């Protein structure tokens, strides 16, 4: 299947930005573009995620990073435990709503006349959180982009993490405030990823 021109052009650019972003923070190997998009929660969209990817080349800033309430540092989960819920707080959540309107009258009229021309969801505004879990031996991280202040892990995601039992997993959270998909504040990252383990209780 032939990809749309927009996606063909964006993919190599994203790969370059990912390499630059990783080189700046010195943490993990470049994120493979073949890994695809993350899971989405709340108001998050693919366009919002691409804004985060585009911003990875910026210097690391942890001044307004989230405070992870869970998982706790070095937390260990039993193999037979139910999928956990991870929660955090963020200074960005207290930002007043932007006064910019998400749609102009011209855009609304255009959607009425040519609804099929809108290839993506409406632009989003607010605080968003990109959670990435690095799993040893796994090509792609486990990822979620959300506007919520928590992540209730689904069964499939939990199974992926449990498959790496006995190994150290790293949880990183990148946060930013977007206005109509444009970066207004951030991105901010935890100064150090949170490490966790899943252990066999036998």
C-alpha positions, -999 to +999 in steps of 0.1 A: +000+000+000+014+034-009+016+058+020+002+093+016+028+119+006+025+136+040+034+104+058+063+095+035+078+130+040+073+129+078+088+095+085+124+103+076+122+137+093+109+120+125+138+096+124+163+124+123+147+143+151+146+112+172+183+106+168+190+143+177+167+142+207+183+110+221+218+123+215+209+153+236+197+135+267+221+106+263+196+080+275+184+053+251+192+043+215+171+062+189+135+053+188+129+032+157+104+049+134+090+014+126+076+012+161+047+033+150+024+054+172+018+051+209-014+042+227-037+072+232-058+083+261-080+113+270-079+140+243-046+129+228-042+125+190-016+115+165-010+152+156-003+160+192+021+130+194+040+143+164+044+176+181+061+158+210+084+139+185+093+171+167+103+186+201+127+158+211+157+177+197+153+204+223+176+205+254+163+184+283+143+204+309+130+189+341+121+222+359+083+216+354+083+178+350+056+156+365+057+142+400+051+104+397+029+092+425+031+057+412+050+036+403+073+043+433+111+043+428+123+007+425+088-006+428+084-044+423+052-060+410+043-096+414+038-116+382+002-125+392-007-089+402-035-071+383-025-044+358-016-014+378-027+022+375+001+048+373-006+083+384+012+117+384+007+154+391+019+182+369+024+220+372+010+222+337-024+210+348-030+243+366-024+264+335-055+286+326-072+275+294-059+293+262-082+319+248-074+308+213-104+292+196-099+257+182-117+264+149-122+296+129-155+302+112-138+296+078-126+262+090-160+252+103-176+262+069-150+242+051-158+211+071-194+215+063-188+218+026-159+193+023-161+170+054-140+143+037-111+168+034-104+167+071-078+139+074-072+143+112-090+150+144-095+187+154-064+204+170-061+199+207-052+223+235-041+215+270-015+195+290-004+162+276+018+134+288+040+110+269+048+079+290+075+056+276+085+023+292+119+009+280+118-029+281+152-047+278+155-068+247+124-052+231+128-032+199+101-007+207+092+010+240+057+006+255+041+041+251+011+061+259+002+097+250-026+111+272-042+142+286-052+123+317-032+123+349-031+085+351-025+054+330-046+023+337-025-004+320-045-027+298-040-064+299-019-066+267+005-039+279+008-056+313+015-089+296+044-072+277+059-059+309+055-092+327+073-110+298+104-091+310+102-104+346+133-101+366+147-072+345+148-035+351+122-015+333+125+023+329+095+046+330+100+081+315+073+108+313+075+138+289+050+166+295+041+197+275+013+222+271-001+225+235-023+251+219-041+237+188-013+210+185+014+237+187+040+236+216+033+264+240+053+252+270+078+224+275+086+197+268+096+186+303+111+153+313+118+135+345+154+141+355+159+104+358+136+076+345+117+057+372+129+020+375+106-008+382+106-046+381+081-075+377+092-105+397+080-141+399+065-145+434+073-182+436 
